[in-house]
Amino acid sequence: MTQLRVPTSSKMNAVLLSEYGGSENLSWGETDLPLGPKDGHIMIQVIAAGVNRPDIIQRKGDYPPPTGESEILGLEVSGYVVKCGNNSSKFKIGDRVFALLPGGGYAQYATVDERLAMAIPQNMEFKTATAIPENWLTGFQLLHLEAKGFLDYLKGKQDTSALVHAGASGVGTALIQLTRDLGMKCYVTAGSAEKIDYCLALGATSGTNYKMHPKWDEELAHHEPKGVDIILDSVGASYFGQNMKSLKTDGYYVLYGTLGGSKLDGENLGWILRKRLNVFGSTLKSRSMGYKSSLVNKFEHEVVPKFESGQFKVSIYEEFSAVDVKKAHDMMESNKNMGKIVLAITE
Ligand SMILES: NC(=O)c1ccc[n+]([C@@H]2O[C@H](COP(=O)([O-])OP(=O)(O)OC[C@H]3O[C@@H](n4cnc5c(N)ncnc54)[C@H](OP(=O)(O)O)[C@@H]3O)[C@@H](O)[C@H]2O)c1
């Protein structure tokens, strides 16, 4: 078992980014230990860090960290609490925690507001815990906080359905399980038969391999002729027209990524008018501390017990040593992963 190591110098190792650009600019090397922890913050000895698509976008220079936060990549970690700042009372040194970070996760030590950290359930490994915060908090907030009115809309309705694009992505694997937990059918799109099978194993109702069947909306219409109640979309522009056709009247369209582009060309906004659609967009990283801390608090009480009971499954695709961070980013950019890629920081 990995030993707890309180930092003994002002230096640590971390993934360094020499300049914005390709994955060849990443390396494992020495940098300064983070300052603090400040009041209400804790310092975590990072055992594992999650790799997320937003890290790739940040590496390329298109998604900077919020002002004043660490420039080091990494939005989630698991590890041991090694220091507690003044007025921090939620944890004690030696506690096993997992946390959502504004940045700084690809490092031996990271500091975070204790309100964004959660206790790791007893029967859960560090690498499993680290795969949860970014994907699951994103999915949970989209359904439970961002798509305002959606939970009320669902009340008393029978036979409701969701469409999740990139179903085998980290966030997609969470959304499949979260929509099923709300009693909805969940349809997915993904880029291979293997990925569709993977989504079905996580509980998806049916799926379309969009590379074999680019007209996935026509396939979906066989199952749901009136359309689905909600679309959770990380693809954006390239699917816009098909998405509009695939929604029910009064349905919800939630955009949380633009993997397929962010510029619309010739699409008809009339769909939004005629179908009286509810349209939402969201990012998690830039949200205020108040928002994120109440999200984490709600998640701790309502969702974490479902991991402990085995109802929710965490999908880990591959674990890389931190020195192999380039390989981890290359794998994600090749769209190969089904579920999470994890970096082992302390072996
Ligand atoms: N708004 C937020 O708060 C927030 C937070 C976290 C993540 N995100 C976004 O959520 C998305 C998923 O993130 P993740 O970390 O879960 O990603 P991930 O595990 O890397 O999965 C992304 C998958 O999307 C699919 N994809 C890529 N380009 C596509 C395209 N042009 N058209 C259709 N599908 C495409 C690929 O699978 P296929 O083989 O199926 O094509 C790829 O494996 C990203 O857009 C990310 O930026 C948003």
Ligand as a Chemical Component Dictionary entry (heavy atoms), coordinates in Angstrom:
data_LIG
# 
_chem_comp.id                   LIG 
_chem_comp.type                 NON-POLYMER 
_chem_comp.pdbx_formal_charge   0 
_chem_comp.three_letter_code    LIG 
# 
loop_
_chem_comp_atom.comp_id 
_chem_comp_atom.atom_id 
_chem_comp_atom.alt_atom_id 
_chem_comp_atom.type_symbol 
_chem_comp_atom.charge 
_chem_comp_atom.model_Cartn_x 
_chem_comp_atom.model_Cartn_y 
_chem_comp_atom.model_Cartn_z 
_chem_comp_atom.pdbx_ordinal 
LIG N1  N1  N 0  -18.963 21.501 -19.726 1  
LIG C1  C1  C 0  -18.304 20.875 -18.785 2  
LIG O1  O1  O 0  -18.383 21.224 -17.612 3  
LIG C2  C2  C 0  -17.452 19.697 -19.153 4  
LIG C3  C3  C 0  -16.758 18.967 -18.164 5  
LIG C4  C4  C 0  -16.033 17.840 -18.561 6  
LIG C5  C5  C 0  -15.994 17.483 -19.918 7  
LIG N2  N2  N 1  -16.641 18.263 -20.817 8  
LIG C6  C6  C 0  -16.650 17.918 -22.240 9  
LIG O2  O2  O 0  -17.270 16.652 -22.360 10 
LIG C7  C7  C 0  -16.733 15.984 -23.487 11 
LIG C8  C8  C 0  -16.300 14.602 -23.072 12 
LIG O3  O3  O 0  -15.196 14.711 -22.177 13 
LIG P1  P1  P 0  -14.515 13.375 -21.640 14 
LIG O4  O4  O 0  -13.349 13.761 -20.784 15 
LIG O5  O5  O -1 -15.574 12.504 -21.080 16 
LIG O6  O6  O 0  -14.009 12.801 -23.057 17 
LIG P2  P2  P 0  -13.375 11.450 -23.544 18 
LIG O7  O7  O 0  -13.455 10.383 -22.521 19 
LIG O8  O8  O 0  -12.066 11.820 -24.138 20 
LIG O9  O9  O 0  -14.350 11.032 -24.755 21 
LIG C9  C9  C 0  -14.604 11.855 -25.839 22 
LIG C10 C10 C 0  -15.204 10.996 -26.974 23 
LIG O10 O10 O 0  -15.973 11.843 -27.813 24 
LIG C11 C11 C 0  -16.063 11.268 -29.100 25 
LIG N3  N3  N 0  -15.802 12.289 -30.115 26 
LIG C12 C12 C 0  -14.664 13.010 -30.289 27 
LIG N4  N4  N 0  -14.802 13.842 -31.336 28 
LIG C13 C13 C 0  -16.059 13.642 -31.823 29 
LIG C14 C14 C 0  -16.800 14.214 -32.903 30 
LIG N5  N5  N 0  -16.272 15.164 -33.697 31 
LIG N6  N6  N 0  -18.055 13.780 -33.128 32 
LIG C15 C15 C 0  -18.610 12.828 -32.343 33 
LIG N7  N7  N 0  -17.963 12.242 -31.294 34 
LIG C16 C16 C 0  -16.692 12.655 -31.060 35 
LIG C17 C17 C 0  -15.002 10.162 -29.173 36 
LIG O11 O11 O 0  -15.666 8.907  -29.068 37 
LIG P3  P3  P 0  -16.301 8.170  -30.350 38 
LIG O12 O12 O 0  -15.362 7.058  -30.700 39 
LIG O13 O13 O 0  -17.614 7.715  -29.874 40 
LIG O14 O14 O 0  -16.373 9.190  -31.459 41 
LIG C18 C18 C 0  -14.161 10.399 -27.913 42 
LIG O15 O15 O 0  -13.580 9.209  -27.412 43 
LIG C19 C19 C 0  -15.632 16.880 -24.033 44 
LIG O16 O16 O 0  -16.183 17.682 -25.046 45 
LIG C20 C20 C 0  -15.278 17.750 -22.847 46 
LIG O17 O17 O 0  -14.707 18.976 -23.212 47 
LIG C21 C21 C 0  -17.380 19.335 -20.470 48 
# 
loop_
_chem_comp_bond.comp_id 
_chem_comp_bond.atom_id_1 
_chem_comp_bond.atom_id_2 
_chem_comp_bond.value_order 
_chem_comp_bond.pdbx_ordinal 
LIG N1  C1  SING 1  
LIG C1  O1  DOUB 2  
LIG C1  C2  SING 3  
LIG C2  C3  SING 4  
LIG C2  C21 DOUB 5  
LIG C3  C4  DOUB 6  
LIG C4  C5  SING 7  
LIG C5  N2  DOUB 8  
LIG N2  C6  SING 9  
LIG N2  C21 SING 10 
LIG C6  O2  SING 11 
LIG C6  C20 SING 12 
LIG O2  C7  SING 13 
LIG C7  C8  SING 14 
LIG C7  C19 SING 15 
LIG C8  O3  SING 16 
LIG O3  P1  SING 17 
LIG P1  O4  DOUB 18 
LIG P1  O5  SING 19 
LIG P1  O6  SING 20 
LIG O6  P2  SING 21 
LIG P2  O7  DOUB 22 
LIG P2  O8  SING 23 
LIG P2  O9  SING 24 
LIG O9  C9  SING 25 
LIG C9  C10 SING 26 
LIG C10 O10 SING 27 
LIG C10 C18 SING 28 
LIG O10 C11 SING 29 
LIG C11 N3  SING 30 
LIG C11 C17 SING 31 
LIG N3  C12 SING 32 
LIG N3  C16 SING 33 
LIG C12 N4  DOUB 34 
LIG N4  C13 SING 35 
LIG C13 C14 SING 36 
LIG C13 C16 DOUB 37 
LIG C14 N5  SING 38 
LIG C14 N6  DOUB 39 
LIG N6  C15 SING 40 
LIG C15 N7  DOUB 41 
LIG N7  C16 SING 42 
LIG C17 O11 SING 43 
LIG C17 C18 SING 44 
LIG O11 P3  SING 45 
LIG P3  O12 DOUB 46 
LIG P3  O13 SING 47 
LIG P3  O14 SING 48 
LIG C18 O15 SING 49 
LIG C19 O16 SING 50 
LIG C19 C20 SING 51 
LIG C20 O17 SING 52 
# 
